[in-house]
Amino acid sequence: MVSRVRLRGSKAHYHHGDLKRALMDAAITLIDIRGRSALTLRETARRVGVSEAAPYRHFTNLDNLLGAIALEGYDLLMADLDSVSSIRATRQTYLNFAQDFAGRYELMFGPLKDRKAANRRKVIVQQLGARLDGAGGLAALHGEASLMLAGLA
């Protein structure tokens, strides 16, 4: 299974060329724990231990960071799905991902204001739909996952 968060450790490491990853990890943690509404570039920088201006070296704005996180979420989901072979396991893997990473899952399927990420997502969702065709289809699994996350299933 693919690792979801690759936390680094000390602030000193962020000055060794890994600030982008550290910012993404901090943002992912906030999203997974508190949801999308808790995320700001200021809070992300604070959690990483860098200045409020530092995130702008890697992300033009918050929407750009959110787009990068959403696309990475799709990569992780596809990697998880590629590791299973049965229809039942495919279905369960999708639902487990949604439940285990609810904040990120909602971000992945919510509005993306970053145009480049939104355009890339269209292609990925088509690929995901093809991958899930035999397991009931993306729409059905997404509906089930959404009901599950809302506590209705």
N, C-alpha and C positions, 0 to 999 in steps of 0.2 A: 504494500500500500504506500502511496505517496505521502510524504510528510506535509502537513498543512501549514505549520508555522516553523520558521527556522530562526528562532531568537538567537541573538549573538552573545550577549553577556555584558561586556563593559563598554562604556562610552568611547573609550580609546579606539575600539575596533571600528567605529563609524568614521573615523578619520583616515581609515585605510582603504577607502574606495568602495565601501559597502553601505553608504548612507541610503541609497535608494531602497535596498532590500530591508534595511532597518526601519525605514519609514513605512514601507508596505506591511511589514510584520506588526508594527505598532497599530497601524490602521486596521488591519485584519482582526487583531485581538479586540480592539474597541468595537468593531462591527459585530463580531461573533458574540461578545458578552453583552453589549449595551444596545446594539442595533445601529443602523445607518445614521439616525438622527444625532447620535452622540459624537459623531466624527467631525472634527475640524482640523485644518492644517496646524493651527496653533496647538491644539491638544496633542496631535501626533508628534510635533516637534518637541513638546514638553516631555512626552513619554520617552523619546529617544535621547533627550538630553542635549539638544542642539538649539540654536537660535530660531526664532520664529521665521526668519528669512531663509534658513537652510533648505526647507522643502522645495522652494522655488528653483533650486538648482537642478531638480529632477522632474518636477511636476509643475506645469504652467498654472494650475489652479486645483481646487478640490475635485472638480469634475474629472480632470485628467487622472488624478490618483484613484478615484472611484472606478473609472473605466479600466485602468490597469488591474485593479483588484478583481473586478468582474471577469475579465478575460482570463486571468490566472485561475480563477475558480472553475471556469469551463475546462481549462487544461487539466486540472486536478480531477474533476468529475469524469472526463473522458479517459484519463489514465486508470481510474478506479474501474470504470466500465470495461476497459480493455483487458483488465486482469481477470474477468469472469467469463464463463462460456455458456452457462445455461440461461434460459429465459427467466427462470425463477430467481437466480442469483443476480441477473441484470436488474430486474425489478427491485429487488431488495437493496442492492447497492445504491441505486438512485434514491430510494426513500431514505436510506441510512445517511447518505450525504446531506440531503435536505434537512434531516433532523439534527445531525451532528453539527452542521454549520448553517443554522437557520438564518442568521444575519447576512452572511455572505450569499446564501441561496436567494434570499429576497432581493439583494442587490443585483445579482446576476440576471434576474428576470424582471427587475423594475426599470424605471426610466433611466436612461443614460444620456447625459447632456454632452458628453465628449463625443463628437461626431465620428472620429476615427474609430473609437472603441465600439460605438453603436453599429457602424457599418461592418466591422469585423465580426461582431456578435451575430449579425444576420447569417453570415456564412456558417459560423459555428453551430448555431441553432439548427440549421438545415442538416448539418452532419450529425448532430445529436439526435434529431428526429429520425434520420435513417438508421442510426445505431439502435434506437429504442423501438423501432417498428414492430419487431417480433415480441416485445415485452408489453404490448398494449398501446404503444405509441406515446409520444412526448406529451400530447395534450392530456391524455388520461392519467399518466403518471404525475404530471405537474398538478393537475387538479387534485389528485389524491394527496400529494405532498402538501399542497396549500391547505386542504382541509385538516390534515394531520397537524400542521403547524398552528392552525387556528384552534386546535383542540376539539375539532368536530368529527374526527375519524379515529 
